[in-house]
């Protein structure tokens, strides 16, 4: 390699290093909790079929992430597949403590008179209140060949600025680690 080519790579690395470090620092993280209930013990080498709630390309990609996590944990995929892992990632609406509302109240009117007491109240949220973080919910179930529920898990996470792939990539190892166990309020990831 010539000196010019080496110099080019060194300059390129120096120029790109701050961008790489900044993007790594700005990468959002998933924070939340997992609740799960086990109804039956699963064998350590259980054979799974992974089934997303929809057949969209994004859901199929998320299924691949869960499949990879299952394989890395020592489970099998395909074959006779006596267990089906189904999942759905839903988007939650930010929870606001108060909502704007409009209330009407009337009364005190009499048939002989043209008077009627009427009250109207309108409560409005202040515009400068920060929006609460968006919550996402990952629902995962494992059923056996007889379609009986064996395990179910629910992970609720704050995922501002993250797409479904990022959320599943962060949660898949935790979900797979807890399959077959009952847990409550386990922090994730």
C-alpha positions in Angstrom: 0.0 0.0 0.0 1.4 3.4 -0.9 1.9 6.2 1.5 -0.9 8.2 -0.2 -3.5 5.4 0.3 -2.4 5.0 4.0 -2.7 8.7 4.5 -6.2 8.7 2.9 -7.4 6.0 5.3 -5.9 7.7 8.3 -7.5 11.1 7.4 -10.9 9.4 6.7 -10.8 7.6 10.0 -10.0 10.8 11.9 -12.8 12.6 10.1 -15.4 9.9 10.7 -14.5 9.0 14.3 -16.4 11.9 15.9 -19.5 11.0 13.9 -19.3 7.4 14.9 -18.8 8.3 18.6 -21.7 10.8 18.5 -24.1 8.3 16.9 -23.2 5.6 19.5 -23.8 8.1 22.3 -27.1 9.3 20.8 -28.5 5.8 20.2 -31.6 5.5 22.3 -32.0 2.8 24.8 -34.9 0.7 25.8 -36.0 1.0 29.4 -39.0 -0.8 30.9 -40.1 -3.9 32.7 -41.1 -7.5 31.9 -44.0 -9.5 33.5 -44.3 -13.1 32.6 -46.3 -16.1 33.7 -45.3 -19.7 33.1 -48.0 -22.4 33.1 -45.8 -25.3 32.2 -42.1 -26.1 32.3 -40.3 -26.0 28.9 -37.6 -28.4 28.0 -34.1 -26.8 27.7 -33.9 -27.7 24.0 -37.5 -27.0 23.0 -38.3 -26.8 19.3 -40.0 -23.5 18.3 -41.9 -22.0 15.4 -41.8 -18.2 15.6 -45.0 -16.5 14.4 -45.5 -12.7 14.3 -49.0 -11.2 14.6 -48.8 -10.0 11.0 -47.0 -11.0 7.8 -45.6 -7.5 7.1 -41.9 -7.3 6.1 -41.2 -5.5 9.4 -42.9 -8.2 11.5 -41.1 -10.9 9.6 -37.7 -9.1 10.2 -38.6 -8.9 13.9 -39.4 -12.6 13.9 -35.9 -13.3 12.5 -34.4 -11.4 15.5 -36.4 -13.5 17.9 -35.4 -16.7 16.0 -31.7 -15.7 16.3 -32.1 -15.1 20.0 -33.7 -18.5 20.5 -31.0 -20.3 18.5 -28.3 -18.5 20.5 -29.9 -19.7 23.7 -29.8 -23.3 22.6 -33.4 -23.8 21.5 -34.2 -25.4 18.1 -36.2 -23.8 15.3 -38.3 -25.7 12.8 -38.4 -29.5 12.8 -41.5 -30.8 14.5 -41.9 -27.5 16.4 -44.1 -28.5 19.2 -44.1 -25.0 20.6 -45.2 -21.8 18.8 -43.9 -18.4 19.9 -46.3 -15.7 18.8 -45.6 -12.0 19.4 -47.0 -8.6 18.7 -45.4 -5.2 19.2 -48.0 -2.4 19.8 -47.6 1.3 20.0 -48.9 2.9 23.1 -50.4 6.4 23.4 -48.6 8.6 25.8 -50.3 8.6 29.2 -51.4 12.0 30.3 -52.5 12.6 33.8 -55.2 15.1 32.7 -57.1 15.4 29.5 -58.9 18.5 28.2 -62.6 18.2 28.8 -65.8 20.2 28.4 -68.5 20.0 31.0 -72.1 21.4 30.8 -74.5 21.6 33.7 -77.9 23.1 33.8 -80.9 23.4 36.1 -83.1 25.6 38.1 -85.5 26.3 35.3 -89.3 26.6 35.9 -92.1 26.3 33.4 -93.6 29.8 34.3 -90.4 31.7 33.9 -87.9 32.3 31.1 -84.8 31.7 33.4 -82.6 28.8 33.3 -79.2 28.4 35.1 -76.5 27.1 32.8 -72.9 26.5 33.6 -70.1 25.6 31.3 -66.6 24.6 32.3 -63.7 23.9 29.9 -60.4 22.5 31.2 -57.4 22.7 28.9 -53.9 21.4 29.2 -51.1 24.0 29.2 -49.2 24.0 26.0 -45.8 24.2 27.7 -46.3 20.8 29.4 -43.8 18.3 28.0 -45.3 15.3 26.3 -44.8 12.1 28.3 -42.6 9.4 26.6 -44.3 7.0 24.3 -44.6 3.5 25.7 -44.5 0.3 23.5 -45.8 -3.0 24.5 -44.4 -6.4 23.4 -46.7 -9.3 23.9 -45.2 -12.8 23.6 -47.0 -16.1 24.0 -45.8 -19.7 23.8 -48.3 -22.4 23.1 -47.9 -26.1 22.6 -49.0 -28.3 19.7 -52.5 -28.6 21.3 -52.7 -24.8 21.2 -52.6 -24.6 25.0 -50.9 -21.5 26.5 -47.6 -22.5 28.1 -46.0 -19.1 28.8 -46.9 -15.5 28.3 -44.8 -12.4 28.7 -45.5 -8.7 28.5 -42.7 -6.1 28.2 -43.7 -2.4 28.5 -40.9 -0.1 27.5 -40.2 3.6 26.9 -39.0 3.7 23.3 -38.8 7.3 22.2 -37.1 7.5 18.8 -36.9 3.7 18.3 -38.4 1.5 15.6 -39.6 -2.0 16.0 -36.3 -3.6 15.0 -34.4 -1.7 17.7 -37.0 -2.6 20.4 -37.0 -6.3 19.5 -33.2 -6.5 19.2 -33.0 -5.1 22.7 -35.7 -7.2 24.2 -35.2 -10.6 22.4 -32.4 -11.8 24.7 -34.3 -10.9 27.8 -37.5 -12.5 26.6 -35.7 -15.7 25.6 -33.9 -15.8 28.9 -37.2 -15.7 30.8 -39.2 -18.1 28.6 -40.6 -20.8 30.9 -40.3 -18.7 34.1 -42.7 -16.5 35.9 -41.3 -13.0 36.6 -42.8 -9.7 37.8 -41.3 -6.3 37.2 -38.0 -7.5 35.8 -36.1 -4.5 34.5 -35.3 -4.6 30.8 -32.9 -4.7 29.1 
